[in-house]
Amino acid sequence: MGQVFGPVMIAWFVAIGACGVAGIVDHPEILKALSPTYALGFLFGHFGIAFFALAAVVLAVTGAEALYADMGHFGRRPITRAWLILVFPACMLSYLGQGALILGDPADVSSPFFLLVPDWGRWPMIVLATAATVIASQAVITGAYSVASQAAQLGYLPRLRIAHTSESTMGQIYVPWINWTLLVSVLTLVFAFRTSAALAYAFGMAVTGTITITTLLFFYVARARWGTPLWLLGIGATVLLFVDLLFLAANLTKLAHGAWLPLLIGLTAFTVMTTWQRGREIVTKERAQREGALSEFIDELRSGKAPTRRVPGTAVFLNRGKQTAPLAMRANVEHNHVRHEHVVILSLETVPVPRVPADQRSVVDDLGYADDGIVHVTARFGYMETPDVPAALALLDPATTEGPLQLDQASYFLSKIELRRGKTPVMAPWRKRLFIATSYITADAAEAFGLPRDRTVIMGAYIEV
């Protein structure tokens, strides 16, 4: 898909740049607009008009905020080259050409972009513009997939069903729930706003809001991670935030004209994510009390206080960490009075890097005893990776797992938690309902972790929130 989209976008920017050059040739005096003195003179000389005009001016950089997301996928170098060599010059030439066209005939302000194109090329330009729009929408869709997947990996959304559509590209994914959510949202916007012009101020609010947040995060990282002096941060923040907040304030004046939409979307997403994170903390605390300490449970097994019969084979119990005993393992011991010859208690950890090298994937702990056949394994995955439990276990050295694991016949045990609304005032009632409702979209754990379904056992319990 990228091999098809790339040439189309190159053709698009070359075409709009060429049309801009034609307009500049007719009225070369438009090149004076490259001087910032005109913009500054208008801003400070006619601030009352210029301030409200900023809400429309910002539309010229709509899409620039997506560069930050793209940089996370492709790195700084390709994004910088594409922007400086192609995109920025093409956009600048196009805007200058449209301005030149309006200087020649102010009536052309009705549609300067298409009127800049020669008559013979108008229909091809419409087709090319449509193709570019489709590609832009595809970029939004894939971006939504990536953001949702990473939010789930970091614990801000429930585990989502993710389908990988490429055997060679790890980041090429499809998230059904997000796809259908986007469909409903887009149809709602189309029927509510009807035209793209009606959504103009929503675009501006989204862009200025994103850029302002990115600027604030940059200065936070510069101080917290890099230790940049406060005086230097103050100078940079004053300059950048002055521009960002000026544009943001101008768009806030258009709340009633569509600027409310991205604020509503952002507030909704923030509420869902923080509610899910808070709910997970409550469930984790309650679950830890029920599971009990893992070290004490291992001591009971070793001392014989919990009489069990060892059976051949390997059992893998997925757990949140090594502080508590897996509910499924405890139930297996207390009710069935058996445990496997080799027991792996596996915890999955998402680290704040895109991908984790294979040699740093796992850490093994014998839990204090090197001869009981019970080990704890921490498998680390990056936020852009999909956890594959069998593949991670296959990388383990038998010397660290108290013997070879029979992974081709291993049984996998999961603890399934059913949530119920309780009377404890740990969250507002509406947030409890939201948390439980959000839990219903949680993807199947066996599929999410790459477990073989015919060898996966699910044991249930319920927790009140």
N, C-alpha and C positions, 0 to 999 in steps of 0.2 A: 504493500500500500504506500509506503514511504517512497519507493522508487517511482511510483506513478505521480504522487503528490508533489515531489520535489521539482520536476521539470515544469509542472503547471504553475507553481508559485514563482519560479524563476521567470516564466513567460509573463505572468501577471505584473510583477514589479518592473520588468523591462518595458512592458507595454505602457504602463502608467507614467514611467519616467520619460519615455520617448514622446508621449503626448504632451507632457509638461514642457519638454524642450521646445516643441513646436510653438506653444503659447508664449514662451519666453522670447523666442526669436522675433515674434511680432511686436512685443512690447518689452524690450530689454530693461526699461526703467524699473521693472518689478524687482530686479536684483538688489535694489536699495533696501528691500525688506529684510535682507540678510543681516543688516545692522540692528543690533538690539536697542539702539537709541530710540527707534520709533515706538517699539513696544513699551519701553520704560517711560517715554514721554507721554504716551497715551494713558498708561496706568496711573502715573502720579499727577498728570495734568487734568485728567477727567476720571478721577477715581470712582465717582458715583456710577458712571456708565461702565467703566472697565471692569469693576468688581463683578457686576452681574454678567458681563460678557465672558468672564472666565469659565462659567458653567458650560458655555458652548465651545470655548477655545480648547478645553481639556479633551474634547472629542478627537482632536487631531492626534493625540497620543494614546487613544484607546487601543489596547492590545499590548502596550509596552510592559504592563505588569506581568503578562504571561511569560516574559523572558526569564523571570526568576524561576518559574516552574520548569521551563525548558532547560535552563542551566543545570538544574538538578539531574536531568536525564542525560544531557549531552556534554556537559562540562562548559567551562568558560570560553575556551578557544573557538569552537565552532559557532557559538552564539555571537561572540564578538565579531568574528569575521563576516558572518552573514549580515549582521546589523550594519557594520561600518562600510562594507564593500557593496552591498546590494540594497537592503531594505531602507536604511536612512537616506541615502542619496535619491532613491526612486521616490520616496514619499516627499522629500523636500522639493524635488523637481516638479512633482505633480501639483503640490500646493502652490508653488510659485507660478506654474502655468495657469492654474485656475484663477489666481489673483490677477494675472496679466489679462486673461480673457474678460474679467469683470471690468478692468480698467478701460478696455476697448469698448465694451457695451455693458453698462450696469444692468440691463435687462437679463443678461445671462446668469445673474445670481440665482435664478430659479433652479438651474441644474448645471452648474459649471463643469462638473466632472465629465458627464457624457457629452455636453456641448463642446468640450475641448477635443473630442475624438472626431476625425473626419467622417463625413456622411457614410462613406463606403465601409468604414470600420466600426460603425456603431453596433450593429448586430453581433459581429464577432466579439466585441468588447463586452456586450451583455452576457454572452455565453461564457466568456472567460471570467467575468465577475461572479457569475453564478457558480462556476466551478470553484473559484477561490472561496466563496462563501461556504460551500459544502465542506471544503477542506478545513476552514476555520471552525465550523461546527464539529467536525470530527476531532479536532484538537481539543475542544472543550470537553467532548465526551471522554476521550482517553485521559485527559487531565483529571476529570471527576473520578474515573476508575482508580487512578494512581493515588489521589488524595484520600479516597475512601479506604483503599487497601492499606495505606500507611497509617491512617487513623486507627483502623482496627488492630494493626500490629502493635501500635503504641498504647492501646487500651482505652481509646476515646470513643470507640464504636464496638458493637458486638462483632464476633467473628462472622465474616460474610463469606458466602459461597463465591469462589473465584475460579473461573475457567481459564486455563492457559491455552492460548490459541497458536502458539508457536513452540516447536521443539528446540529451536536455537536461540530465541530471544526471550530472556527471562521476564522483561517488563511488558511483554505483549499479553494483555489480560482482558477478560470480559467479566463484568460483575453484573449479573442479571438484575438484582434488586435496584442498583443504582441506575441501570438502563431504563427500567420501567418508571422509576421516580422522575428521571429527566423527561421522559415522554409525557407524563401527566403535567409536569411543570411547564414544559414548552407549549403544550396545547392550551393550558390555562392562560399563559401570557399572550398567545396569539389572539384568543377570543376576547381577552380583557383589554389589551392595548391596540390591537388591530393593525397598527403600522409600526415600522421601525423608528420613524420620527417620534412617535409617542414614547418610545423607550429611550430616547436620547439621554435624558437626564438620569435615568437609571444606570446607563452605561457610565456616565461621568462620575456618579456617586461610587460605583463599584471600583472604578480605576483609582480615583483619588483616595478612597478609603484603603484600598490595598497598598498603594504606594506609601501612604502615611504610616500604616502599621509596619510595613517592611523597613521604613526608615527608623522607627522607634526600636524595632528588634535589632537592627544593625548597631545602633548605639549601645544597646544593652549588651550585645555580644562583645562589642569593642571594649567595653568597660569590664565585664565579668570574666571574659576569656582572655583577652589580649592585654588587659591592664593599661589601656590608653589613659593618659593623664586627663583629669577633669577639665582643665582649661582648654585643651585641644578639642575635647568632645563638645565643650560649650560653644566654641567657634563654629564647628561643623554643624552642630544641631541648630544653632541660630539661623544659619544660612539655609540649610535644607528644609527645616521644619517651617520656616517663614513661607517658603514657596508652597510646600505641601499643604499647610494649614490654610493658606490663602485660597487655594483651589478647593479644598474641602469645605471651607466656609461658604464659598460661592455656590457650591452644589447643594449645601444644606438649605439655601433659600428656595430650592426647587422641590422641597419635600412633597408638596401637594401635586406636583406634576410628574411623578414617577420616581423621584429619588428615594422614596420610602421603600421601594421594592428590595434593593440589595441590603438595606438595613434590616428589613424584616427577615430576609433569607439568612443573613449573618447571625441575627439574634436567635432565630430558630435553631440553626446548626449549633451555636454556642450552648444553648439550653439543653439540647439533646446530648451533646458530648459531655458537658459537665455533670448532667444528671446520671449518665451512664458511668462516668468515672466515680462519682460519689456512691452510687449503688454497688459498684464492684467492691469498693472499700468495705462497705457494710457486710456484703455477702462473704467476702474473704475473711473478715474478722469472725463472723458467726461460724463459718466453715472450719476455721482453725480451732475453735473451741471444741467442735464435734470430733475432729480428727485426732486431736491430742498430739503430744510430742513424738516425733519419729524416733528419737534416740531411746525413749522409754519403751516404745513399742518393740524395737529391735531387741532391747534387753529382756523383755518378757518372752519373746520367741526363743532367745538363746538360753534363758534360765529354765524354760519349760512351764512357766506360769500360764502361758497360752498354748496348751497342748495341740500340736499339729502333726500331720503326716506329710513327709516330703514326697512329692510325686515327680516323675521325670519331666523334662522339658524346660522351656524358658517362658517366663511371664513378664510382660512389660506393663507397668502401671504408670499412667500419666498423672502427674501431680504438679502443684503450683511451685513447690520448692522442696527443700530438704529439712525444713523445720517441723513439718507435720506429716503424719502418716496418711497415705491415700485412703479415702473412704472405701474404695472398692477392695483394697487389700485387707483393710480391717474387717470388712464384711465377709470376705472370703475365709479369713482365719476364724472369726467368731461363729459363723454359721456353717461353713463347710469343713472347718478344722483341717485344712490342707494348705500347703504352700509349695511352690514349684522349686525344683532343684536350683535353678538360676532365676533370680528375681532382679529386674532392673526397674528402679523408680526414676522415671524420666521427667525432667522439668525443661520447659522451653522458655528461652529468654530472648527477647527482642532488644537488640542493642542499637543505639542511635547512629548507625552507619548503614549505607545502602546494602552492602554484602559482606559476609564473613568468610575469610579463606578457609579451605577444608582443613588445614592443619591447626586452625584455631576453633574448630567447630564445637568440640566437646571437652568437658572436664569431668573426670571420674573420681568419686569419693567412695571408699570402702565402708564408710559409716562406723569406723572404729574396729571392725573385725574383718580379717582377710581370709577367713575360711568358712563363712556362713553362706556364701553364694548370693548375698544381697549387696547390691551396689547402687549408688545414686549417680545419675548422669545428668549433667546440665548441657543442653544443646543450644548453642547460640545461633541466631539468625539475624540478618539485617532486615531493616524495615521494608526493603524492596524485594525480599525473598519470600517464597511460600514454604513453610516448614514441611519437610519430608522426613518423617520419623524413621522409617526403615532404612533410608539412605544414610541418615546420620548415624544410626546404630552400626551399619555395615563398616563404617570408618574406624570403629573402636578396635583397639589392640586387645586380643584375648588375655594378655598378661595383666591388664589393668581391670578386667572384669571377672577375675577369679575363675577363669576357664572360658572356653569358646561358647558363644551364644548360638543357639539353634534358631536363627532368624527365619529360616524357611518354614519352620513349624511353630514359631512363637505365637503365644496368645497375648492379645492386647486388651487391657481393662481400662474402661472409662467410667468416671463418676458423673452422672447426669443430675443436675440440680433443678428442681421445679420451684419457681418463685411464687410466694403467696403474700398478699398484703396483710401486714399485721398492725397492731395498735401501738407499737413502740414509736415514740416521736423522733425517729432518726432522720426523717425527711418530711417535707410537706406532703399531704395526701395526693396532690396533683402530680408531684414529682415521683411518688411511688407508682402511680398508675402509668406515668410516662416510662419509667424504668422497666416495669414489667412488660408493657407493650413493646418496647424496643427489644426486649429479650426474645420476642417471638421471631425476629428475623435472623437469629443466630444460626449460622450454617452448621450442618452436620459435622461433628468433630472428626469422625473417621475419614470423611472425604477431605476435610480441611488439612489434616495432618498426614494424608497419604497412607492410611492404615488399610490393610486387607479386610474387607467386610466379613468374609467367611471365618476370620479368626479374631474378631473383635467382640468383646463382651461389655455390655453397658449395664451398670448398676445404678439405680435411682435413689434420690432422697429429695426432701423439700426443705426450704428455708424461708422464713417470714422476714419481710423487710418493712 
